[in-house]
Amino acid sequence: MCQLGVLVLTTAVLVVPALCVDLDAQWKEFKATYNKTYKNDLEELYRKSIWKAALSYIDTHNAAYKRGEVSYYLGENEFADMVSQFL
């Protein structure tokens, strides 16, 4: 039983860094696709956090769409790194 717990923990630890790498690759792709540049590293971190929140919202919404709970599908666009005050 203890071995199973260790195996699950090891698998979880290995999966998390893979997801982070994938998210970093998606962020780079987002910036390249929409020609995004930022004034400095601090602004980029801020915009990346907004983008990650937008992706989470999109994923949650689209899961509801797949369950038939909403009638439309969401996708990422050039505004995914902005909050409404910037739009």
C-alpha positions as CSV (number, residue, x, y, z in Angstrom):
1,M,0.0,0.0,0.0
2,C,2.8,2.4,0.8
3,Q,4.5,1.7,-2.5
4,L,1.3,2.7,-4.4
5,G,1.2,6.0,-2.5
6,V,4.9,6.7,-3.4
7,L,4.2,5.8,-7.0
8,V,1.3,8.2,-7.2
9,L,3.2,10.9,-5.5
10,T,6.2,10.4,-7.9
11,T,3.9,10.5,-10.9
12,A,2.2,13.7,-9.7
13,V,5.6,15.4,-9.1
14,L,6.7,14.5,-12.6
15,V,3.5,15.7,-14.2
16,V,3.5,19.2,-12.7
17,P,6.8,20.3,-14.2
18,A,5.6,19.0,-17.6
19,L,2.5,21.1,-17.4
20,C,4.5,24.2,-16.5
21,V,6.8,23.6,-19.5
22,D,3.8,23.3,-21.7
23,L,2.3,26.5,-20.3
24,D,5.5,28.3,-20.9
25,A,5.5,27.1,-24.5
26,Q,1.9,28.2,-24.9
27,W,2.8,31.6,-23.5
28,K,5.7,32.0,-26.0
29,E,3.3,30.9,-28.8
30,F,0.7,33.4,-27.7
31,K,3.3,36.2,-27.7
32,A,4.6,35.2,-31.1
33,T,1.1,34.8,-32.7
34,Y,-0.1,38.2,-31.6
35,N,3.3,40.0,-31.7
36,K,3.3,40.8,-28.0
37,T,6.1,42.7,-26.4
38,Y,6.2,44.2,-22.9
39,K,8.1,47.2,-21.4
40,N,9.9,45.0,-18.9
41,D,10.0,41.6,-17.1
42,L,7.6,42.9,-14.4
43,E,4.9,43.8,-17.0
44,E,5.4,40.5,-18.7
45,L,4.9,38.6,-15.5
46,Y,1.7,40.6,-14.8
47,R,0.4,40.0,-18.3
48,K,1.2,36.3,-18.1
49,S,-0.7,36.0,-14.9
50,I,-3.8,37.6,-16.6
51,W,-3.3,35.3,-19.6
52,K,-3.2,32.2,-17.3
53,A,-6.4,33.3,-15.6
54,A,-8.0,33.8,-18.9
55,L,-7.0,30.3,-20.0
56,S,-8.4,28.9,-16.9
57,Y,-11.7,30.7,-17.4
58,I,-11.8,29.5,-21.1
59,D,-11.1,25.9,-20.0
60,T,-13.8,26.0,-17.3
61,H,-16.3,27.5,-19.7
62,N,-15.6,25.1,-22.5
63,A,-15.9,22.1,-20.1
64,A,-19.4,23.5,-19.4
65,Y,-20.0,23.7,-23.1
66,K,-19.1,20.1,-23.6
67,R,-21.5,19.1,-20.9
68,G,-24.3,21.1,-22.7
69,E,-24.5,23.7,-19.9
70,V,-23.8,26.7,-22.2
71,S,-24.4,27.2,-25.9
72,Y,-21.2,28.7,-27.1
73,Y,-17.4,27.9,-27.1
74,L,-14.7,30.3,-26.1
75,G,-11.2,30.6,-27.5
76,E,-8.1,32.6,-27.0
77,N,-7.6,35.9,-28.8
78,E,-5.1,38.9,-28.8
79,F,-6.8,40.3,-25.7
80,A,-6.2,37.3,-23.4
81,D,-3.4,39.2,-21.6
82,M,-5.5,42.2,-20.8
83,V,-8.1,43.1,-18.1
84,S,-11.1,45.2,-19.0
85,Q,-9.5,48.4,-17.9
86,F,-7.0,48.0,-20.9
87,L,-9.7,47.3,-23.5
